């Protein structure tokens, strides 16, 4: 069959297989997206049993998960599947390789790899200790057996998650249910794709949602075989006997780690590693499996993995895991640690990190796990006969550790055992140190919390004080604003009073103007009355004159009458003219009043404008005064600062002057002491010289007296000459004695003057003057 025919057959087989599964297991649960945060694999990460994330929990089973990192680029999803007896794990489609270990119970695994062997169904019987691997893209389901002891079927499985999925948060989980793969399409698309009736599609959708683990179906195997046989018959792939060919190749069987030969074993325990060499199913996988069983008080010797990380699960017992950082360049990122591990806990040790697993004295410690690569990983041991140090130069090792060659020989030859060593009470000691470290960390955290609380209280106190200061500033600002508002109100009240006074003055002026106008009107009326009276008097005089002349002009009555009529007419015209003149004057007066009103109005507007200008000028002046006040305040502060600096300079100068005066006084005292010592020495010298002089004078006088006596005894003449001679020598001796006395008095006088001068020099403010008796001065005194 050609490649194209095989691809077509695979596609049809996939579609038919999905339909068969969906008809039997409708609406199974959504794929298990491995949500939750990733536990980083740093220097001994531990995830306890109660920290697992439960994603499925039914009466027939449970699935919990833990996501871990190997500390580099790898991210892994560990799932712990627990199934009650006679339970079914519904069919799913794998998104990554699945490697698992059967922790307890028995069951059957049914799976199909559509990319290999033309979609041949495989069935594997699983039991406690079995290890198996399913490749990416496989379909599988599991069913637990109904055992007499009703043991639960437990599986520890690991899946690989890509780094991109973890980082982007787009992980699709380890697997997806068939319903998710198929029933997301519309009915028309499904009907056309699967080439089935609408009734089949409706039946697919009619089933209610199902859990991942349900009650076991007794006829599941028979029904699956029927669909599988029909599918293969449709594709022309049926066997000669017409039956499903279940996996008969021993290479496809599970590998039982409990029955395998141990890689290492002694009285302290055993260890075993399963790779593709022991299990053909692991040939294309990066995963490996290991198991370690430590007896009481034993230790897996300190070692590290150069190529892989260890992701382990404690199966039974409890122990301590000590992990050492390979470098101490960054203590914040990596610290040496010891952790206690109990049954069900997961612990991760990154590559290159030296580790040691230790069991307690009261029980064994069994754990299994997964390695993340099979590329010739050979664990490197640090101690024992299998230590890597055994092949290195002992002198180089001694120099690197800073010990002697003898000590190095003892270190390398003292331990004859290898890999798994006896270590009684080591786990207890590690636990004690760990608890002490935990207690120290708690105390440190408590101190840090107290310090943080103290800082927080200080910050709150500072904040409260700041708030209080701000509130006081706000109150001061409000008071200033209130004072400013009061000043503004007072200013406005003053302005209102001034405005009212101005209005009163204007009203008073208006009243005075009205009164003046009334007075003028009254005077005008009085003038008019006076004119009318004068006219009446003139009229009366004229009538009287007319009456007096009536007789004389009786003959001329008609002419007179005409004249009177003419005069009357002229008078009326004059009256009319006077009336018009008065009206014109009144109109002129009103116009003048209006003009005066307009002038006053303009004056008022000018006054208001001047007032506004004055207020603006006052404000500007106030601002200028405020600026001047601020400037004066700044100048005053500068002057005060300058005064303070000057005062400090003067104080320093005074201190320096006082220090200088004190030094000067000490220097004067020293000079005075030296001068006194010199004067005392000079006085002693003078006294010594005077004493010697007196002795010489006395000796000379005695010699002269003796000579005189000798001469008197030798002289042959006597009498007057003798008396005269003796008298002359007596006078000479007396004169010499007086001269000596005068010289002694002169020297004593000079000594007293020297003492007085020294006393004056010792007085405050007195100068220093030293007179030293020299041989020249003594010779001068002798000459005198």
MINU-553617 format. One line per field, with one value per residue (C-alpha): x, y, z. Coordinates in Angstrom, 1 decimal, decimal comma, m for minus. Each point is the difference from the previous one (the first is absolute). Example, Ala and Ser with C-alpha at 12.3 -4.5 7.8 and 13.67 -1.06 7.14 Angstrom:
<pts>
x <- (12,3_1,4);
y <- (m4,5_3,4);
z <- (7,8_m0,7);
</pts>
This chain:
<pts>
x <- (0,0_1,4_0,7_m3,0_m2,3_1,4_m0,6_m3,6_m0,6_1,5_m2,3_m3,1_1,0_0,5_m3,4_m1,8_1,9_m1,0_m3,7_0,1_1,4_m2,4_m3,0_1,0_1,4_m2,1_0,9_3,0_1,6_2,2_3,7_2,0_1,6_2,9_m0,9_1,7_3,4_3,2_2,2_3,6_2,7_2,4_2,4_m2,3_m3,7_m2,6_m3,7_m1,8_m2,9_m2,5_1,3_m1,0_m2,7_m3,1_m1,5_m2,4_m1,8_m2,8_m1,3_2,0_3,3_2,2_2,6_2,4_2,8_3,3_1,9_3,7_3,1_3,4_1,6_1,0_m2,2_m2,2_m3,5_m1,8_m3,5_m0,2_m3,4_m1,1_m2,9_m1,9_m2,8_m2,4_m0,3_m2,1_0,3_0,6_2,3_m1,8_1,8_2,3_2,4_3,5_1,8_3,4_1,9_m1,3_2,2_m1,5_0,6_m2,7_0,2_m2,7_m2,9_m0,6_m1,7_0,0_1,3_m1,5_1,6_0,4_2,9_m1,5_3,4_1,4_m1,0_m3,1_m1,9_0,4_m1,7_2,2_m0,9_2,4_m0,7_1,3_0,9_1,9_3,6_m0,6_1,5_m1,4_0,1_m2,6_1,2_m1,5_m3,2_m1,2_m3,6_m0,3_m2,3_0,5_m2,2_0,9_m0,6_m2,3_2,4_m0,9_1,9_m1,6_3,3_m0,2_1,7_2,6_2,2_2,8_0,3_2,2_m0,7_2,3_m1,3_1,8_1,6_m2,0_m3,3_0,9_1,3_m3,0_m2,6_m1,4_0,5_m2,5_0,6_1,4_m2,9_m3,5_m3,3_m1,4_m3,1_2,1_1,7_m3,2_m3,1_1,4_m1,0_m3,5_m2,5_0,2_3,8_0,0_m2,7_1,9_3,4_m1,1_m2,6_m2,6_m3,6_m1,2_m1,4_3,5_1,2_m3,0_0,9_3,5_m1,2_m2,8_2,3_0,5_3,4_2,2_2,9_3,5_m0,4_m3,2_m1,4_1,5_m2,0_0,0_m0,7_2,4_2,6_m2,5_m1,6_3,3_1,1_m3,1_0,5_3,7_m0,7_m2,5_2,4_2,8_m2,4_m1,1_3,6_0,9_2,4_m1,7_2,1_m0,4_m1,8_m2,1_1,0_1,8_3,7_0,9_3,6_1,9_3,5_1,8_1,8_m3,4_m0,5_0,4_3,3_m0,4_2,5_m0,6_1,0_3,0_3,6_1,3_2,9_1,5_m0,8_1,5_m1,1_m1,0_m2,4_m0,2_m0,5_m1,2_m0,2_m2,2_0,9_m0,6_2,6_m2,4_m3,3_m0,5_m3,0_2,4_2,1_m1,2_m0,7_2,2_m1,4_1,7_m1,2_1,8_m0,8_1,9_m0,6_1,9_m0,1_0,0_2,7_1,4_1,1_0,2_3,6_0,5_m0,1_m1,2_m1,4_2,0_m2,8_m3,4_m2,2_m1,7_m3,8_m0,8_m3,0_0,2_m1,8_0,3_1,8_1,6_3,4_2,2_1,2_3,1_0,8_3,1_0,4_2,8_1,1_m0,3_0,2_m3,6_m1,3_m3,4_m0,6_1,5_0,4_1,0_m3,2_m1,3_m3,6_m2,1_m1,8_m3,0_m2,1_m1,7_2,3_1,7_3,5_2,2_3,8_1,4_3,0_3,5_m1,4_1,7_m2,6_m0,4_m3,1_0,0_m2,5_m0,9_1,0_m3,6_m0,8_1,0_m0,4_m1,2_m0,4_m0,2_0,3_0,6_3,2_m0,4_2,5_1,6_3,2_2,7_m0,7_2,4_m0,5_3,2_0,6_2,1_0,9_0,6_1,8_m2,0_1,0_1,2_2,7_1,7_1,2_1,4_3,5_0,0_2,4_m2,2_m3,1_1,9_1,1_m3,6_m1,4_2,8_1,0_3,1_0,7_m0,4_m3,4_m1,0_1,2_m2,2_m3,0_0,3_0,7_m2,2_m3,2_0,0_m3,7_m1,5_m3,2_m2,3_1,7_m0,8_m1,0_m1,6_m1,8_1,1_m3,6_m0,9_2,9_m0,9_m3,6_1,2_2,2_m2,9_m2,4_2,6_0,4_m3,8_m0,2_2,8_m1,8_m3,2_1,8_1,6_m3,3_m1,5_2,8_m0,5_m3,8_0,7_2,4_m2,5_m2,7_2,3_0,9_m3,7_m0,8_2,7_m1,3_m3,5_1,3_1,8_m3,0_m2,2_2,4_0,1_m3,8_0,0_2,4_m2,0_m3,2_1,6_1,2_m3,5_m1,4_2,6_m0,9_m3,7_0,7_1,9_m2,7_m2,6_2,1_0,4_m3,8_m0,6_2,4_m1,8_m3,4_1,3_1,4_m3,3_m1,9_2,3_m0,6_m3,7_0,0_2,0_m2,4_m2,9_1,6_0,7_m3,6_m1,2_2,2_m1,4_m3,5_0,8_1,4_m3,1_m2,2_2,0_m0,2_m3,8_m0,3_2,1_m2,1_m3,2_1,5_0,8_m3,5_m1,5_2,2_m1,1_m3,6_0,6_1,6_m3,0_m2,3_2,0_m0,2_m3,7_m0,5_2,0_m2,0_m3,2_1,3_0,9_m3,4_m1,7_2,1_m0,8_m3,7_0,1_1,7_m2,5_m2,8_1,6_0,5_m3,4_m1,7_2,8_0,1_m3,7_m0,2_2,8_m1,7_m0,1_3,7_0,9_m2,0_1,9_3,2_m1,0_m1,0_3,4_1,7_m2,0_1,1_3,6_m0,3_m1,4_2,8_2,4_m1,7_0,2_3,6_0,7_m1,8_2,0_3,1_m0,9_m0,6_3,3_1,7_m1,7_1,0_3,5_m0,1_m1,2_2,6_2,6_m1,2_0,2_3,5_0,9_m1,5_2,1_3,1_m0,7_m0,5_3,3_1,6_m1,4_1,2_3,4_0,0_m0,9_2,7_2,5_m1,1_0,6_3,3_0,8_m1,0_2,1_2,8_m0,6_0,1_3,1_1,6_m1,1_1,7_3,1_m0,1_m0,3_2,8_2,1_m0,9_1,1_3,1_0,6_m0,6_2,5_2,5_m0,7_0,6_3,1_1,1_m0,7_1,9_2,9_m0,2_0,0_2,9_1,8_m0,8_1,4_3,1_0,4_m0,5_2,6_2,3_m0,6_0,7_3,1_1,1_m0,7_2,1_2,7_0,0_0,1_2,9_1,7_m0,6_1,6_2,8_0,5_m0,1_2,6_2,2_m0,5_1,0_3,1_0,7_m0,3_2,3_2,5_m0,4_0,5_3,1_1,3_m0,7_1,8_2,9_0,0_m0,1_2,8_2,0_m0,6_0,9_3,2_0,7_m0,6_2,3_2,6_m0,4_0,2_3,1_1,6_m0,8_1,5_3,1_0,3_m0,4_2,6_2,3_m0,7_0,8_3,2_1,0_m0,6_2,1_2,8_0,0_3,1_m1,5_m2,9_m1,7_m1,9_1,1_m1,0_m3,3_m0,5_0,8_m2,3_m2,7_0,3_m0,3_m2,9_m1,8_0,8_m1,5_m3,1_m0,4_0,2_m2,5_m2,5_0,4_m0,6_m3,1_m1,3_0,5_m1,8_m2,9_m0,1_m0,1_m2,7_m2,0_0,3_m1,1_m3,1_m0,8_0,3_m2,4_m2,5_0,3_m0,7_m3,0_m1,3_0,4_m2,0_m2,9_m2,8_0,7_3,5_2,7_2,8_3,4_3,0_3,2_2,8_3,1_2,9_3,7_m0,1_m2,7_1,9_3,2_m2,0_m1,2_3,5_1,2_m2,8);
y <- (0,0_3,4_2,8_2,1_m3,0_m0,5_3,7_m0,2_m3,2_1,6_3,0_m2,2_m2,2_2,9_1,4_m3,3_m0,8_3,4_m0,6_m3,4_1,4_2,9_m2,3_m2,1_2,8_3,1_3,5_m1,0_2,7_2,7_m0,5_0,4_3,3_0,0_3,3_1,3_1,6_m1,8_m1,1_1,1_m2,7_2,0_m1,6_m2,7_0,8_m1,9_m0,3_m1,7_m2,3_2,6_2,5_m1,9_1,5_m2,2_0,3_m3,0_m1,5_m2,4_m3,0_m2,2_1,7_3,1_1,8_2,5_1,8_1,9_2,1_0,2_1,4_m1,6_3,4_0,5_m0,2_m3,0_0,1_m3,1_m1,0_m2,8_m1,6_m2,5_m2,1_m2,0_m2,4_m2,0_m3,7_m0,6_3,7_1,4_2,8_1,2_0,2_3,1_1,2_0,7_3,3_m1,1_m3,1_m1,7_m2,2_m1,5_m2,3_m2,3_0,7_m2,5_m2,2_m1,7_1,2_m0,1_2,7_0,2_2,3_0,8_1,7_1,2_0,9_m3,5_m3,6_1,3_0,8_m3,4_m0,3_m0,8_m1,2_m0,2_m1,7_2,2_m0,9_1,4_1,0_0,3_2,8_1,0_2,7_1,4_2,2_3,3_m0,2_m3,3_m0,8_m2,0_m0,9_m2,1_m2,3_m1,2_m3,6_m1,1_m1,7_m2,0_2,3_3,0_1,8_3,4_0,3_2,8_1,5_2,6_1,6_2,7_2,2_2,5_3,6_2,3_3,1_2,2_m1,4_0,7_3,5_1,0_m1,6_m1,9_m3,6_m2,4_m2,4_m3,5_m1,5_0,8_m1,9_m1,4_2,1_3,2_m1,1_m0,9_1,8_3,5_0,0_0,8_m2,8_0,6_m0,2_m3,2_m1,6_0,9_m1,0_m3,3_m0,8_m1,1_0,8_2,9_m2,5_m1,2_3,6_0,6_m3,2_1,3_3,2_m1,5_m1,5_2,0_1,1_m2,7_0,0_m1,1_m3,0_m1,9_m3,4_m2,9_m1,4_m3,7_m0,1_2,8_m2,3_m2,0_3,1_1,6_m3,2_0,0_3,6_m0,7_m3,2_1,8_2,9_m2,3_m2,0_3,3_0,9_m3,5_m0,6_m3,0_m2,9_m3,5_m1,1_3,2_0,8_3,0_m0,6_1,0_0,9_m3,4_1,5_m0,2_3,3_1,7_m1,4_2,2_m0,2_m1,0_1,9_m2,0_m3,3_1,4_m0,6_2,9_2,1_0,3_m1,8_m0,4_m0,3_3,7_m0,2_m0,2_2,2_m0,6_2,2_m0,9_1,3_m1,0_m2,8_m1,8_1,2_0,3_2,4_2,7_m0,1_3,3_1,7_2,3_m1,3_m2,6_m1,6_m0,8_m1,5_0,1_m2,1_1,1_m2,2_1,5_2,5_0,0_2,6_0,3_1,4_3,6_0,2_2,2_m0,6_1,7_m0,2_m0,4_1,2_m2,4_0,3_m2,4_m1,2_m1,6_m3,3_m1,2_1,1_3,3_1,5_3,1_1,4_2,3_2,1_2,0_3,0_m0,6_3,7_2,7_3,0_1,0_m1,1_1,6_m2,4_m3,2_m1,1_m3,3_m1,7_m3,0_m1,1_m2,7_m2,2_m2,3_m2,4_1,7_3,0_1,1_1,4_1,4_0,2_1,9_m1,2_0,7_0,3_m2,4_m1,9_m2,7_m1,9_m1,3_m2,3_0,2_m2,6_m1,1_m1,1_m0,4_2,7_m1,0_2,5_m0,1_2,7_1,1_1,2_2,6_m1,5_m3,3_1,4_m2,0_1,5_m1,5_1,3_1,2_m1,0_2,1_m2,6_m3,7_m2,4_1,2_3,6_2,1_1,2_m3,4_0,6_3,5_0,9_m0,1_3,0_2,1_m0,9_0,8_3,4_0,8_m0,9_1,6_m3,2_m2,1_m3,0_m2,3_1,4_m0,4_m3,7_m0,6_1,7_m2,2_m3,3_0,1_m0,9_m3,4_m0,1_1,6_1,7_m1,0_0,5_m0,5_3,2_m0,6_3,0_2,2_0,7_0,9_2,4_1,5_0,4_1,7_2,4_0,6_0,8_2,3_1,7_0,3_1,4_2,4_1,1_0,4_2,1_2,0_0,4_1,0_2,6_1,2_0,3_1,9_2,2_0,5_0,7_2,5_1,6_0,0_1,6_2,6_0,7_0,3_2,2_2,1_0,0_1,0_2,8_1,1_m0,2_2,0_2,6_0,1_0,4_2,8_1,6_m0,3_1,5_2,8_0,5_0,0_2,5_2,2_m0,4_0,9_3,0_1,0_m0,5_2,1_2,6_m0,1_0,3_2,9_1,6_m0,7_1,4_3,1_0,3_m0,4_2,7_2,2_m0,8_0,7_3,3_0,9_m0,8_2,0_2,9_m0,4_m0,1_3,0_1,8_m1,0_1,3_3,2_0,3_m0,6_2,6_2,4_m0,6_0,5_3,1_1,2_m0,9_1,9_3,0_m0,3_m0,1_2,9_1,9_m0,9_1,1_3,2_0,6_m0,7_2,4_2,6_m0,6_0,3_3,2_1,3_m1,1_1,8_3,1_m0,1_m0,5_2,8_2,1_m1,0_0,9_3,3_0,6_m1,5_3,3_1,6_m2,7_m0,6_1,4_m2,2_m3,1_m2,0_0,7_m0,7_m3,1_m1,1_0,9_m2,0_m3,0_0,3_0,3_m3,0_m2,0_0,9_m0,8_m3,4_m0,6_1,1_m2,3_m2,9_0,9_0,1_m3,3_m1,6_1,4_m1,5_m3,3_0,2_0,8_m2,9_m2,3_1,3_m0,6_m3,5_m0,6_1,4_m2,3_m3,0_1,1_0,3_m3,4_m1,4_1,7_m1,4_m3,4_0,3_1,2_m3,0_m2,4_1,7_m0,2_m3,8_m0,5_1,9_m2,0_m3,3_1,4_0,9_m3,5_m1,6_2,4_m0,9_m3,7_0,4_2,1_m2,7_m2,7_2,2_0,5_m3,8_m0,6_2,7_m1,6_m3,4_1,6_1,7_m3,3_m1,7_2,8_m0,2_m3,7_0,5_2,7_m2,2_m2,8_2,4_1,2_m3,6_m0,8_3,2_m0,8_m3,5_1,5_2,4_m2,7_m2,1_3,0_0,6_m3,6_0,2_3,2_m1,5_m3,1_2,3_2,1_m3,2_m1,2_3,5_m0,1_m3,5_1,2_3,1_m2,2_m2,3_3,0_1,6_m3,3_m0,1_3,6_m0,6_m2,9_2,1_2,9_m2,3_m1,5_3,6_1,0_m3,0_0,8_3,6_m1,0_m2,5_2,7_2,5_m2,6_m0,8_3,8_0,5_m2,8_1,3_3,5_m1,4_m2,0_3,0_2,2_m2,6_m0,2_3,8_0,2_m2,7_1,8_3,3_m1,6_m1,5_3,4_1,6_m2,5_0,4_3,9_1,4_3,3_0,4_3,0_2,3_m1,6_m3,3_1,4_1,7_m3,1_m2,1_2,6_0,2_m3,8_0,1_2,6_m2,0_m3,2_1,9_1,4_m3,4_m1,4_2,8_m0,7_m3,6_0,7_2,4_m2,7_m2,5_2,4_0,7_m3,7_m0,6_2,9_m1,4_m3,4_1,6_1,8_m3,4_m1,6_2,9_m0,3_m3,8_0,7_2,5_m2,5_m2,6_2,4_m0,3_2,1_0,6_m0,3_m2,4_1,5_m2,0_1,5_m2,4_0,7_m0,4_0,3_3,3_1,4_m1,2_1,6_3,3_m0,2_m0,5_3,1_2,0);
z <- (0,0_m0,9_2,5_m1,2_0,6_3,5_0,9_m1,2_1,9_3,1_m0,2_m0,6_2,9_2,3_m0,8_0,4_3,2_1,5_m0,9_1,6_3,2_0,1_m0,5_2,9_2,3_m0,9_1,3_2,2_2,0_m1,5_m0,3_3,2_m0,4_2,4_1,6_3,0_0,5_m0,8_2,9_m0,8_0,2_2,2_2,4_1,3_m0,6_1,9_m0,7_2,9_m0,4_1,2_m2,5_m3,1_m2,1_m0,4_m3,5_0,0_2,9_m0,2_2,0_m2,5_0,2_0,2_m2,1_1,7_m1,8_0,8_m2,6_0,6_m1,7_m0,2_0,6_m3,7_m3,0_0,9_1,4_1,0_1,0_2,6_0,4_2,7_m1,2_2,6_m1,2_2,1_m0,9_m3,2_m1,1_m3,5_m1,1_m3,1_m3,4_m0,5_m2,6_1,2_m0,7_1,2_1,0_3,1_2,2_3,1_2,9_1,5_3,7_1,0_m1,3_m3,4_m3,2_m3,7_m2,4_m3,5_m2,5_m3,7_m1,7_m3,3_m1,4_0,3_m0,9_m1,9_3,2_1,6_3,4_2,9_3,4_2,9_3,3_2,8_3,6_2,9_m0,9_m3,8_m2,0_m3,4_m2,6_m2,5_m2,9_m1,0_m2,0_1,4_1,0_3,3_2,8_3,1_2,1_3,5_1,0_2,7_2,4_3,0_2,3_m1,8_m0,3_m1,7_m3,4_0,4_m2,7_0,2_m3,5_m1,5_m3,0_m1,7_m0,4_m2,5_1,4_m2,4_1,2_3,6_m0,7_m2,3_2,2_m3,0_1,2_m1,3_2,8_m0,2_m1,9_m1,4_0,1_m3,3_0,4_0,0_m3,2_m1,9_1,4_m0,3_m3,7_m1,3_m0,8_m3,7_0,0_2,1_m2,2_m3,2_1,4_1,6_m2,8_2,6_0,5_2,1_2,5_0,8_0,6_2,3_1,9_0,3_1,6_2,1_2,6_3,2_1,1_1,4_2,5_m0,8_2,3_0,0_1,0_m1,9_m3,0_m0,2_m3,8_m0,9_m1,3_m2,2_m1,4_m0,7_m1,8_m2,1_m1,2_m0,5_m2,1_m2,2_m0,5_m1,1_m2,3_m1,6_m0,6_m1,3_2,9_1,7_1,1_m1,3_3,2_0,1_3,5_1,5_0,3_3,5_0,7_0,0_m0,1_3,3_m0,8_0,4_3,5_3,1_1,9_3,6_2,1_3,1_m1,7_m1,9_1,0_2,1_m1,3_3,4_3,3_3,4_3,6_0,0_m2,9_m3,8_m3,1_m3,6_m3,1_m3,0_m3,4_m3,6_0,5_2,4_m1,5_m3,8_0,5_1,2_m3,1_m1,4_3,3_2,1_3,2_2,2_3,2_3,2_3,4_3,3_3,1_3,1_3,1_3,5_0,7_m3,5_m2,5_m3,8_m0,1_m1,0_m3,8_m2,9_m3,5_m2,8_m2,6_1,6_2,8_2,4_0,5_2,8_2,0_3,4_m0,1_3,6_3,2_0,6_m0,3_m0,4_m3,3_0,2_m3,1_m0,4_m2,3_m2,6_0,3_2,6_m2,3_0,7_3,4_m0,7_m2,9_1,5_3,6_1,4_1,4_1,8_m0,4_1,7_m2,5_0,9_m2,0_m3,0_0,0_m3,3_0,1_m2,9_m0,1_m3,0_m1,9_1,4_3,5_2,4_2,1_2,6_1,0_3,6_1,8_3,7_2,6_0,5_m3,5_m3,7_m2,7_m3,5_m2,8_m3,8_m2,6_m3,5_m1,7_m2,7_m2,4_m0,9_m1,6_1,7_3,4_2,5_3,6_1,5_3,6_2,4_2,6_0,3_m2,2_m3,0_0,6_m3,0_2,3_m0,1_m3,5_0,7_1,2_3,8_0,2_m2,2_2,1_3,2_m1,4_m1,1_3,4_2,0_1,9_0,2_m2,2_3,1_0,7_m3,6_0,1_3,1_m1,7_m3,1_1,7_3,1_m1,8_m1,7_m0,8_m3,2_m1,1_2,9_3,4_3,6_1,7_3,5_1,4_m2,9_m1,0_3,6_0,1_m3,3_1,2_3,2_m1,9_m2,5_2,9_1,6_m3,4_m0,3_3,5_m0,8_m3,2_1,9_2,6_m2,7_m1,8_3,4_0,4_m3,5_0,6_3,2_m1,8_m2,8_2,5_1,8_m3,3_m0,8_3,3_m0,5_m3,5_1,4_2,8_m2,6_m2,2_3,0_0,9_m3,6_m0,1_3,3_m1,5_m3,2_2,1_2,0_m3,2_m1,4_3,1_m0,1_m3,7_0,8_2,8_m2,4_m2,6_2,7_1,0_m3,6_m0,5_3,1_m1,3_m3,4_1,8_2,0_m3,2_m1,8_3,0_m0,1_m3,7_0,5_2,7_m2,3_m2,8_2,2_1,2_m3,6_m0,9_3,0_m1,1_m3,5_1,3_2,2_m3,0_m2,0_2,8_0,2_m3,7_0,1_2,8_m2,0_m3,0_2,1_1,3_m3,5_m1,0_2,9_m0,8_m3,6_1,2_2,3_m2,9_m2,2_2,8_0,4_m3,7_0,0_2,9_m1,7_m3,2_2,1_1,6_m3,4_m1,3_2,9_m0,6_m3,6_0,7_2,4_m2,5_m2,6_2,3_0,7_m3,6_m1,0_0,1_m2,0_m2,5_m0,1_m3,4_m1,1_1,4_m3,1_m0,8_3,6_0,0_m3,1_1,7_3,1_m2,1_m1,7_3,3_1,3_m2,9_0,5_3,7_m0,8_m2,4_2,6_2,5_m2,5_m0,7_3,7_0,5_m2,8_1,5_3,3_m1,6_m1,9_3,3_1,7_m2,9_0,3_3,7_m0,5_m2,7_2,4_2,7_m2,4_m1,0_3,7_0,6_m2,9_1,4_3,4_m1,5_m1,9_3,2_1,9_m2,8_0,1_3,8_m0,2_m2,6_2,1_3,0_m2,0_m1,1_3,6_1,1_m2,7_1,0_3,7_m0,9_m2,0_2,8_2,4_m2,2_m0,3_3,8_0,4_m2,4_1,8_3,3_m1,3_m1,4_3,3_1,8_m2,3_0,6_3,7_0,0_m2,0_2,4_3,0_m1,7_m0,7_3,6_1,2_m2,2_1,1_3,6_m0,5_m1,6_2,8_2,5_m1,8_m0,1_3,7_0,8_m2,2_1,7_3,4_m1,0_m1,3_3,2_2,0_m2,0_0,3_3,7_0,3_m2,2_2,2_3,1_m1,5_m1,0_3,5_1,6_m2,3_0,8_3,7_m0,2_m2,0_2,4_3,0_m1,7_m0,7_3,6_1,3_m2,4_1,2_3,7_m0,7_m1,8_2,9_2,5_m1,8_m0,4_3,8_0,8_m2,4_1,4_3,5_m0,9_m1,7_2,9_2,4_m2,2_m0,1_3,7_0,5_m2,4_1,8_3,3_m1,4_m1,4_3,4_1,6_m2,6_m0,2_1,9_0,8_2,3_1,6_m2,2_m3,2_1,3_1,2_m3,2_m1,9_2,0_m0,2_m3,8_m0,3_2,4_m2,1_m3,1_1,5_1,2_m3,5_m1,6_2,5_m0,7_m3,8_0,6_2,1_m2,7_m2,7_2,1_0,6_m3,8_m0,8_2,6_m1,5_m3,5_1,3_1,6_m3,2_m1,9_2,5_m0,4_m3,8_0,2_2,2_m2,5_m2,8_2,0_0,2_m2,6_m3,1_1,1_m2,6_0,2_0,5_1,2_1,4_0,2_1,9_m2,4_0,6_m1,8_2,3_3,0_m1,3_m0,5_3,5_1,2_m2,0_1,6);
</pts>
